[in-house]
Amino acid sequence: RKLDRLTMRRVAPSLLLLLLVGLHSVAGIEADDEDEESWNSRNDQLQAAVTIEHSLTGTDTWTPRGTLTYTGPKLVTTKSKRLVSVQVEQIKFSKADLVEVQKLVDAGRAYRVRMPSDVNDPSSPKVMASVPACLLVAANFHEILRVHLDQYGHIRGLWYQTLAMECPKGRISVPTSATQVVTSVSVDMEARGPKLPSEPVLQAEKTPDDVKKEATQNQSFMSKYWYYILGGVMLLSMMGPDDKKEGAKE
């Protein structure tokens, strides 16, 4: 009997360690589920390209100037928003374009751009932004676009700025040869529309099925892993001290 207890004492720590490792693995299943959700979001990518238009005449005449390509999950969540990206085609202003830009600068007018608010629907309402044309020239045609998106990939707003903060004094001359436009673009997924007021939901309105489902989802740690804990307690009891000596003859 003493030999059995001695053997149990030696192997019990190893068994307890294996038990704890098993408990950690089971508890990690929930974290694996989160990783699986991100993986599914990555595999369910949506890619769409829309046309960016600009107005070089200061009127409602719009012409294409390039494309914006959206890549991201069909439904963006807090975890999957890091998978969203937006790219803008780099363009050049032709000589004819620069002639029109010079007219905008001389008239003190704005250079405007716009794009569809729904990347999946070119005919959707347009989102527009503008800067004074003189700023675009003063910045040597370096522009910054920040696209505000919601969780469905809809463009909620467009922030447009140049590297120049103010127009130079005096006459501004626009280049006469084709000029590269350098566009930097970024995405803002934090923009949200106003929250609509709602009536509070009384607890008494919950159905018995809702209460049962909520209770099932809120299982405690003990109810999930009681068998592991029970096994640990049993192992600890086996590691206890030997029985008292029955007599001096032992």
N, C-alpha and C positions, 0 to 999 in steps of 0.2 A: 504493500500500500504506500509506504514511504517512497519507494522507487517511482510509483506512478505519479505521486504528487511532485516529486522532484522533476520528473520529465515534463509534467504539465507547466511547472513554473518556467522551465526553459523555453518551451514553445509558445506559451501564452503571449509574451510580448510580440512575437512575430505574427501570431494570429490577430492580435489587436491592431497591429499596424496595417495588415491586409484589410481588416474591417474598416478602418478609417479611410484607406485609399478607395475602397468600394463606395463608401458614403460620399466622398468627395466627387467621385465620378458620376454618381446618380444625381447629386445636387447640381452638377455642371451641365446637365441636359438642358436646363432652361437657357443657359448662356449659349449653348449650341443652337437652340431654336432662334435666338436673335441673329447669330451669324448666318443661319439658313435664310432668314428673311432678307438680309442684305444681299446674299448670293442670288436669291430669286429676283430681287430688284435689279441686280446687275444683268441677269439674263433676260429681263423684260424691258429692254431699252427701247426708247422711241427716238428716232432721228428725223428731223424735219428741217427744211431750208425755206426761208422766206426772203422776199425781195425787199431791200432797203431802197427807198426813194428819196430824192432830194429836190428842192425847189431852188432853181438858180435865177428865176425871174422876179421873185418877190410876189408872185401871184399864186393862184391855185393850180398852176401847171406843174405837174410832178413827173419826173423821169427816173428810171432805174439807175442806181449807182453801185450796186453790189448785192451780196447775199449775206444773210445771217443764218448760221446753222446751229440748231438746238439739239443737244443729246442729253437724254436723261430718262428715268423711269416714267412709266405712264402715270403713276400716282406717286408723288414725292412725299416721303415721310421725314421725320426728324433724323432718322438714321441713314436714309438713302439720299439726302440732299447733297452729300459730298460727291455723288455720282453725276450731278448736273454740270454741264459745261456749255458755253456759248462761244462760237467763233465767228469773226467778221472778216469778210473778204477785203484784202488790201487793194486799193484802187489808185488810179492816177487821174488827175484832172487834165483833160486835153486843152489845147490852145483855145478852142471854142468855149469850153467850160470856164477857163480863166478870164475870158473876156466878160462873161456874165458875172463872175465873182467881182471883177473890177467895178462893174456897174452897181452891184450891191454895196460895195464899200463906199463908193462916191455918194450914194444916196443915203448912207447911214442905215441900211436895212440889215435884216437878219438872214443868216443862212439856216435853212430848215431841213430836217430829215424826219422820216416817218417810216413805220413798219406795221404789219398786221398785229393785232393784239392776241390772236390765236395762231400759233405756229402751224396748226393743221388746217387752217382755213384762210386762204389768201384774201377772201372777200370780207373778212371780219373787220370791225371798226379799227381805225388806225390809231396808233400811239405816236405822238409827235413831240419833238424837242427842237430847240434852236439856240444859236449863239450869234452875237453880232459878227457879221462877215469880217470886220476889221480884226477881230480877235483871232480868227482862223488864219488870216494872213500873218499877223504878228507872231503867231506860234509856229510859223514855218510849216503850217498844215499838219501839226501834230494834235490829234483830238483824242478825247477820252469818252468812252461810252460805258454806262453802268445800267444793266438791264435788270429791272425788278420783276421777278417771276413769282407766281403762286404755286400751290402744290399740284396743279393740273397742267403746268407748263404755259399758262396764259401770261402774257406780258402786261403787267399792271401799270408800269410806268417806265420812262426812259430818261436817264440823267445824262446830260451832254455838256461837256466842258472842253476847253483847250488848255494848253500849257501856259498861254499868256493870260494875265489877269486884267490888263487894261490895254486899250488901243493907243498906239503912239500918236503924238500930236503932229499935225501937218498932214500933208498928202501922203497916202499909202499907195505904193506901186505894187501891183500884183505881177508875178513872173509871167513872161510871155511865152515860155516853152512848157511842154508837158511837165507836170510836177507830181511827185509821189505824195499821197496822203497816208500818213502813218496813224493807224487806229489802234488804240488799246481798249480792250473790252473786259468787263468783269460782270459777275452775276451776284445779285442780292436775293437770297431766298427768305429773308426775314420779313419782307413786306407782307402785311395782312390787311384785309379790308376791315371796316368797323364792325365790331361785334354787335349782333342784333340782340335787343333785350328779349328775355324769355321769362315765362312764368315759372316759379319754383315748382318742382315736382314733389308732391307729398308722398311720404313713405307709405301711407295707407293705400295708395293707388297701386302698389306692386301686387301682382298676382302671386298665388302660391308657387307657380312654376318659376317665376323670377326670383323669389326668395330662395327656393331650392337650388337654382343654378348659381346664385351668388354665394351661397354657403359652400357649394362644391368648389368653386373657384378660389375661395379663401381658406383652403385647408391649411392648417398650421404645420410647422416643421415636424412636430411630434407625430401628428397623424399620418404624415407621409413616410417618415423614416423610423417608425417605432420599432420595427423588427431589427434594425441595425443597432439601435440604442439598447434594446433588450439583450442582444448578443454581446455587446460590450460589457454590460453589467454582469452577465454570467461569466465572462472571461475574467473580469476583475475579482469576482468571488472565488474563482479557482486559484487565483494567485495569492489568496489570504494565508495566514499563518497555519502551521500544522496543528492538529488536535493536541490537546493537553496530554501529557504523558499519563498513561493509565496507572502506572506504578513504578516503583523504583527498579523493578526487574526489567523495564524497557529502557 
